[in-house]
Amino acid sequence: MGGPHRHQPRRGDPVMTQALDLPTMQELRVSNDLFDRPEELRARLAQDGYVFLRDVLDQEAVAEARRAFLEVLAQDGHVASAEDTTPPRYTGPRGAGRRLDLSALDDQGVWQRLVHTPSVNAVFETVMGDEVAWVPIVEYRATPPAPEPPADPFAGRHQDGYFNEGMAFHICWIPLSEIDRETGGIALATGLHHGPFLHDPSLPNCDIPQDAIPADCWRRADYRPGDLIVFSRTTPHAGLANRSGDGLRLSLDLRVIPLSEPVPLVGPLVEVGEASVTVDDARSGPTTVVVDETTVVRAGGRDTVPLSYYRPGDVVIVPHRDGRAVNLRPGR
């Protein structure tokens, strides 16, 4: 009654791969040939808005981060075992959403152990051309299969710099599982990072309109653990849907700043005044900056809030200039 019966897949059922409707995209350019010529590597980063490097990150350090992901996912029934070293298979319920909850990793030091591995740190110093600092804006991503292909394959397209005023970071995207066309991964829109931000403040969430990025700008690749993409805060990008049917996509993205650039204050708030905050910065100790009508105060992500939203003890990120806070947002 009410229409034909549809079989609902159960855990362990074989799952058919969904038909793909992704547009044809060119491959990201691999830049391993420039790794021993770091000035040329950085020139390519500036020119293209990204560099894509194959198999440059320490495999043991990457495997340790992957295992931390799998332990949390196994506890929640999303994978069969944390011991699995093959491409992970999703065993959780269908329709679990675009990404799974990995907040349990926030206090485990997973990303810190990875980037402070000496050989991994050396890669980032080569790309940045300097010692580096890390902005604690970190995304642990586990992307289950989508119930159906989205109407817009690049939904969620954005530029990180638009919502992070005053921070001269680059984004570092690290695959922790094998990611092919079916499981999706990141796509970059190249050739647009020198122009203005494409976000439209009149749209919900200040989204980038679908027609703002020409279709032939999008690039992707098949990714493997050990690979790395570093791209500009003005480079538009999107996470493609996982259309694999039963695969699980694992990745990590971080924000890095060379010490030659202004580094934001990072640490707990010591004091919140009517027009200033004092941050116990990890590098410079307690530092007070003015908060005025030009400061963008965010609750995290895209929402703006009054300064009274914050309390002493809250961990924050505060890029500043000439004693004034440019932006204030949570750290995590």
C-alpha positions as CSV (number, residue, x, y, z in Angstrom):
1,M,0.0,0.0,0.0
2,G,1.1,3.6,-0.7
3,G,3.6,2.6,-3.4
4,P,6.1,-0.1,-4.2
5,H,8.1,-1.7,-1.3
6,R,11.7,-0.6,-1.2
7,H,14.3,-2.8,0.5
8,Q,16.2,-0.9,3.2
9,P,19.8,-2.0,3.4
10,R,21.0,-3.5,6.7
11,R,24.5,-3.6,8.1
12,G,26.4,-6.3,6.2
13,D,24.2,-6.2,3.1
14,P,26.0,-5.7,-0.2
15,V,25.6,-2.2,-1.3
16,M,25.5,-1.1,-5.0
17,T,27.7,1.8,-5.9
18,Q,25.6,4.8,-6.8
19,A,25.7,6.2,-10.3
20,L,28.0,9.2,-10.6
21,D,26.9,12.5,-12.0
22,L,30.1,14.4,-11.3
23,P,31.2,16.8,-14.0
24,T,34.5,15.9,-15.7
25,M,37.3,17.7,-13.9
26,Q,41.0,18.1,-14.7
27,E,43.6,16.6,-12.3
28,L,45.3,18.7,-9.7
29,R,48.9,19.4,-10.8
30,V,51.4,17.4,-8.7
31,S,54.4,19.5,-7.5
32,N,56.8,16.9,-6.2
33,D,59.3,17.9,-8.9
34,L,59.7,21.2,-7.1
35,F,60.1,19.9,-3.6
36,D,63.9,20.2,-3.8
37,R,63.5,23.7,-5.2
38,P,61.5,25.3,-2.5
39,E,61.5,28.8,-3.9
40,E,59.9,27.5,-7.1
41,L,57.5,25.5,-5.0
42,R,56.3,28.6,-3.2
43,A,56.1,30.5,-6.4
44,R,53.8,27.8,-7.7
45,L,51.7,28.0,-4.5
46,A,51.3,31.7,-5.1
47,Q,50.6,31.3,-8.8
48,D,48.1,28.4,-8.7
49,G,46.7,29.0,-5.2
50,Y,47.7,25.4,-4.1
51,V,50.5,22.8,-4.2
52,F,49.6,19.1,-4.3
53,L,52.3,16.8,-3.1
54,R,52.3,13.0,-3.3
55,D,53.5,10.7,-0.5
56,V,55.5,13.4,1.4
57,L,54.1,12.8,4.9
58,D,55.5,10.2,7.3
59,Q,53.4,7.1,6.8
60,E,53.7,6.0,10.5
61,A,52.6,9.4,11.7
62,V,49.7,9.4,9.3
63,A,48.7,5.8,10.3
64,E,48.7,6.9,14.0
65,A,46.2,9.7,13.2
66,R,44.1,7.3,11.1
67,R,44.0,4.8,13.9
68,A,42.7,7.4,16.3
69,F,39.9,8.1,13.9
70,L,39.0,4.5,13.6
71,E,39.0,3.9,17.3
72,V,36.3,6.5,17.8
73,L,34.4,5.3,14.7
74,A,34.5,1.7,15.9
75,Q,33.2,2.7,19.3
76,D,30.2,4.3,17.6
77,G,29.6,1.3,15.3
78,H,30.6,3.2,12.1
79,V,33.4,0.8,11.2
80,A,33.8,-2.9,12.1
81,S,37.2,-2.6,13.7
82,A,39.9,0.0,14.5
83,E,42.5,-2.6,13.4
84,D,41.4,-2.4,9.7
85,T,44.3,-1.2,7.5
86,T,42.3,-1.5,4.2
87,P,40.1,1.3,2.8
88,P,37.5,1.6,5.6
89,R,34.0,0.4,5.0
90,Y,31.1,2.1,6.6
91,T,28.9,-0.2,8.8
92,G,26.7,2.4,10.5
93,P,23.1,3.4,9.7
94,R,22.1,4.9,6.4
95,G,21.4,8.6,6.4
96,A,23.9,9.4,9.1
97,G,24.5,12.9,7.7
98,R,27.2,14.5,5.7
99,R,29.9,13.9,8.4
100,L,30.2,11.8,11.5
101,D,30.9,13.1,15.0
102,L,34.6,13.0,15.8
103,S,34.6,15.5,18.6
104,A,36.1,12.9,20.9
105,L,39.4,13.5,19.1
106,D,39.5,17.2,20.2
107,D,41.2,16.5,23.5
108,Q,43.5,13.7,22.3
109,G,46.2,15.7,20.7
110,V,45.9,13.9,17.4
111,W,46.7,16.7,15.0
112,Q,49.4,18.1,17.3
113,R,51.3,14.7,17.3
114,L,51.1,14.6,13.6
115,V,52.4,18.1,12.8
116,H,55.1,17.9,15.5
117,T,56.6,14.7,14.1
118,P,60.0,16.1,12.9
119,S,59.8,14.8,9.4
120,V,56.2,16.1,9.0
121,N,57.1,19.5,10.4
122,A,60.0,19.7,7.9
123,V,57.6,19.3,5.0
124,F,55.5,22.3,6.2
125,E,58.6,24.4,6.8
126,T,59.8,23.6,3.2
127,V,56.4,24.6,1.7
128,M,56.1,27.8,3.9
129,G,59.8,28.8,3.6
130,D,60.0,29.4,7.4
131,E,59.3,28.0,10.8
132,V,55.6,27.6,11.2
133,A,52.8,28.2,13.8
134,W,49.5,26.4,13.8
135,V,46.1,28.1,14.2
136,P,43.9,25.8,16.2
137,I,41.1,25.7,13.6
138,V,41.1,22.0,12.9
139,E,38.5,19.7,11.2
140,Y,38.5,16.0,11.8
141,R,36.4,14.6,8.9
142,A,34.7,11.2,8.5
143,T,32.3,11.3,5.6
144,P,29.9,8.4,5.2
145,P,28.1,7.5,2.0
146,A,25.5,10.0,0.8
147,P,21.9,8.5,0.6
148,E,21.7,10.0,-2.9
149,P,23.8,12.2,-5.2
150,P,23.3,15.9,-4.4
151,A,21.8,18.2,-7.0
152,D,24.8,20.5,-6.7
153,P,28.1,18.5,-6.7
154,F,30.0,21.5,-5.2
155,A,27.5,22.4,-2.5
156,G,29.3,24.1,0.4
157,R,31.8,25.9,-1.8
158,H,33.7,28.5,0.2
159,Q,36.9,30.4,0.8
160,D,38.2,30.1,4.3
161,G,39.6,33.6,4.5
162,Y,36.2,35.2,4.2
163,F,35.2,34.1,7.7
164,N,38.6,34.5,9.2
165,E,39.5,38.1,8.9
166,G,43.1,39.1,9.6
167,M,44.7,35.6,9.5
168,A,47.3,34.9,6.9
169,F,47.1,31.2,7.1
170,H,47.2,28.5,4.5
171,I,44.9,25.4,4.7
172,C,46.5,22.0,4.8
173,W,44.3,19.1,3.7
174,I,45.5,15.6,4.5
175,P,43.8,12.4,3.4
176,L,43.9,9.5,5.9
177,S,42.3,6.9,3.6
178,E,42.4,6.2,-0.1
179,I,39.9,8.5,-1.8
180,D,38.9,7.9,-5.3
181,R,36.3,9.6,-7.6
182,E,33.4,7.6,-5.9
183,T,34.4,8.6,-2.3
184,G,34.9,12.2,-3.4
185,G,37.4,14.2,-1.4
186,I,38.3,17.8,-1.9
187,A,37.9,19.8,-5.1
188,L,39.7,23.1,-5.7
189,A,38.5,25.9,-8.0
190,T,41.8,27.1,-9.5
191,G,42.7,30.5,-11.0
192,L,40.3,32.5,-8.7
193,H,42.5,33.1,-5.6
194,H,43.8,36.5,-6.8
195,G,40.4,38.0,-7.2
196,P,37.8,39.3,-4.6
197,F,36.0,37.0,-2.3
198,L,33.1,35.3,-4.1
199,H,30.7,35.0,-1.1
200,D,27.4,36.8,-1.4
201,P,26.3,38.4,1.9
202,S,22.7,38.5,0.6
203,L,22.5,34.7,0.5
204,P,22.0,32.3,3.5
205,N,25.3,31.7,5.2
206,C,26.9,34.2,2.8
207,D,27.3,31.3,0.3
208,I,29.2,31.5,-2.9
209,P,26.6,31.4,-5.7
210,Q,26.7,28.3,-7.9
211,D,27.3,30.4,-11.1
212,A,30.2,32.4,-9.5
213,I,32.7,29.7,-10.3
214,P,33.1,28.5,-14.0
215,A,32.7,24.7,-14.3
216,D,36.1,24.3,-15.9
217,C,37.9,25.8,-12.9
218,W,37.3,22.7,-10.7
219,R,40.1,20.2,-10.1
220,R,40.5,17.1,-8.0
221,A,42.6,13.9,-7.9
222,D,42.6,10.4,-6.4
223,Y,44.2,10.8,-3.0
224,R,46.3,8.4,-0.8
225,P,47.5,8.6,2.8
226,G,50.8,10.5,2.8
227,D,49.5,13.0,0.3
228,L,49.2,16.7,1.1
229,I,47.4,19.7,-0.4
230,V,48.4,23.2,0.9
231,F,46.2,26.0,-0.5
232,S,45.5,29.7,-0.1
233,R,42.8,31.0,2.2
234,T,41.3,32.7,-0.9
235,T,41.2,29.5,-3.0
236,P,37.5,28.3,-3.4
237,H,37.0,24.7,-2.6
238,A,34.3,22.1,-1.7
239,G,34.0,18.7,-0.3
240,L,32.5,16.3,-2.8
241,A,29.8,13.9,-1.7
242,N,30.8,10.3,-0.9
243,R,28.9,8.3,-3.5
244,S,30.7,5.0,-3.0
245,G,27.8,3.1,-1.4
246,D,29.7,1.7,1.5
247,G,33.1,3.5,1.7
248,L,34.1,5.8,4.4
249,R,36.3,8.9,3.7
250,L,38.7,10.1,6.3
251,S,40.6,13.4,6.2
252,L,42.1,16.1,8.4
253,D,42.5,19.8,7.6
254,L,44.6,22.3,9.5
255,R,45.7,26.0,9.3
256,V,49.4,26.9,9.2
257,I,51.1,30.3,9.3
258,P,54.8,31.0,8.6
259,L,56.4,33.0,11.4
260,S,57.3,35.7,8.9
261,E,53.6,36.6,8.9
262,P,51.6,38.0,11.9
263,V,50.6,35.2,14.2
264,P,47.3,35.6,16.1
265,L,47.0,35.4,19.8
266,V,45.9,31.9,20.9
267,G,45.0,31.0,24.4
268,P,42.4,31.4,27.2
269,L,40.8,34.7,28.0
270,V,42.1,36.2,31.2
271,E,39.8,39.2,31.1
272,V,36.9,40.4,29.0
273,G,36.3,44.2,29.3
274,E,33.7,46.4,27.6
275,A,36.2,47.3,24.9
276,S,39.2,45.0,25.3
277,V,40.2,41.5,26.0
278,T,43.3,40.0,27.6
279,V,44.5,36.7,26.1
280,D,47.1,34.4,27.8
281,D,48.8,33.8,24.5
282,A,50.9,30.6,24.3
283,R,53.8,32.4,22.7
284,S,53.9,35.9,24.3
285,G,51.9,35.5,27.6
286,P,49.0,37.8,28.7
287,T,48.4,40.3,26.0
288,T,45.6,42.9,25.9
289,V,44.1,44.2,22.7
290,V,41.3,46.7,22.0
291,V,37.9,45.4,20.7
292,D,36.1,48.1,18.7
293,E,33.3,48.5,16.2
294,T,35.6,47.2,13.4
295,T,36.4,43.9,15.2
296,V,34.5,40.9,13.9
297,V,33.5,38.8,16.9
298,R,32.4,35.3,15.9
299,A,30.9,32.4,17.8
300,G,32.7,30.0,15.5
301,G,32.1,29.4,11.9
302,R,30.0,32.2,10.3
303,D,27.9,33.6,13.1
304,T,28.8,37.0,14.6
305,V,28.0,37.7,18.3
306,P,28.5,40.5,20.9
307,L,31.7,40.5,22.9
308,S,29.6,39.6,26.0
309,Y,29.3,36.1,24.4
310,Y,32.8,35.4,25.8
311,R,33.9,34.7,29.4
312,P,37.3,34.4,31.1
313,G,38.7,30.9,30.5
314,D,37.3,30.6,26.9
315,V,40.1,29.6,24.5
316,V,40.1,32.1,21.6
317,I,42.0,33.0,18.5
318,V,42.6,36.8,18.0
319,P,44.4,38.2,15.0
320,H,45.4,41.7,15.8
321,R,47.0,44.8,14.2
322,D,48.4,47.9,16.0
323,G,46.9,46.8,19.3
324,R,43.4,46.2,17.9
325,A,41.7,42.9,17.5
326,V,40.7,42.3,13.9
327,N,38.8,39.2,14.7
328,L,37.9,37.1,17.7
329,R,36.7,33.6,17.5
330,P,36.8,30.3,19.5
331,G,39.9,28.1,19.3
332,R,39.7,24.3,19.3
